[in-house]
């Protein structure tokens, strides 16, 4: 037996092989014992039936009844019984009187003595009585049958028997048959156990149960504690493992193992990207309410392809910070441009005064002041959301520096409480950025106009530009749609983010081409948002 401590150090495959081997030996041993006992029982029954047949044969011989009428029955019956014994390979054939007195016996000295065994059933006429009894020759399997005359009276008894030792010798002759069955079965079972053990050794990398348990516990703890989302897909694109962060980022249901990744309710673009199995590096994708960075690579082990590994990082907060940084940068650039322009204007005024043209200097300064104040007054008067008003002023200065005039439509109004100010900044900021970029691609004069107001259906926001328009308006709000070169933060997200923000407030967004040739993007928020 293998000691318990040593057994615990063996690999899982070795332990399983040892247990299987022990189980096979135990089962085959039990089957062998049961078979041997069955052989023994069958052999005993066959011997009893054979002895019963020998006794019946001798009892039916006429010479037996004729000898009983002789003065010395033994003189005839002894040679006859011995001849039958020799011919049938039995150990004894005894003819006796109904009282059990022997007329024949293998040992002549026992003739005339009383038979040792049960004779009552035969005396009563029973013809099928057999038993195992210890007589003068030792334990034996024997039968006792009556000899009847023509009148049906029992006039003698005949017993035939074979010793238990002889029966055991016959049984021992069957052991080679049993071994011929058991040994190949044992060899086949051992081979099967070895093959299973070999397969298990490869599968478990020859590790023991304790090692496998610790590895599972550590891996499970790591997978569910890392801050990156992790999804493992098999070669058919079915989900095999998802950690907690991936469930959060992708808003996955509880039971996803075994399901194809394109049936998890993900956005079409993201689902197709993951299901393709292609290598991906830092791709930006949108989910229902998040921006995620997707990396995907093949999973390989020992030269074979197991599927793909997908890692996900939450990019939502970083994108928000980036947008805020870009806005602040725009404000700074706007202030820098305004300071530079103010310096030029001041230099012009001073020069006109030095030249003695005070009136021209006053007219010039007043005109410039009115022009700068006109947009600011219009924004402050029409936009009641301070964050949005500051954004529009900054975007107007930034657009003016790039050669695009950004104006507010006649009577434009953005009342307070329309939506969360951060969502409004996201919506308007992205729409204006895209509109300015589009205007730069169109002919002069380049302009962008922001219109806003309420009607019977709710609040409507419209941004129009002087660009070349949209070839496919329906695709404008799809993640990845962009005509600009990519950057490290991902392109084609601005309008998609606008759509997400609008949908969060129960609104709609649409794109089309204005009558003048440029693009027109329209946002509508429901009345309940206006009244909230």
Buried (B, 14 or more C-beta within 10 A) or exposed (E): EEEEEEBEEBBBBBBBBBEBBEEBEEEBEEBBEEBBEEBBEEBBEEBBEBBBBBBBBBBEBEEBBEBBEEEEBBEBBBEBBBEBBEEBEBBBBBBBBBEBBBBBBBEEEBBEBEBBBBBEBBBEEEBEBBBBBEBBBEBBBBBBBBBBEEEEEBBBBBBBBBBBEBBEEEBEEBEEEBEEBBEEBBEEBBEEBBEBBEEBBEEBEBBBBEBBEEEEEEEEEEBEEBEBBBBBBBEEBBBBBBBBBBBEBBEBEEEBEEBBBBEBEBBEBBBEBBBBBEEBEEBBBBBEEBBBBBBBBEBEEEEEEBBBBBBBBBBBEEBBEBBEEBBEEBBEBBEEBBEEBEEEBEEBBEEBEEEEEEEBBEEBBEEBEEEBEEBEEBBEEBBBBEEBBBBBBBBBBBBBBBEBBBBBBEEBBBBEEBBBBEBBBBBBBBBBBBBBBBBBEBEEEBBBBBBBBBEEEBBBBBBBBBBBBBEEBEEBBBBBBBEEEEEEBBBBBBBBBBBBBBEEBEBEBBBEBBEEEBBBBBBBBBEEBBEE
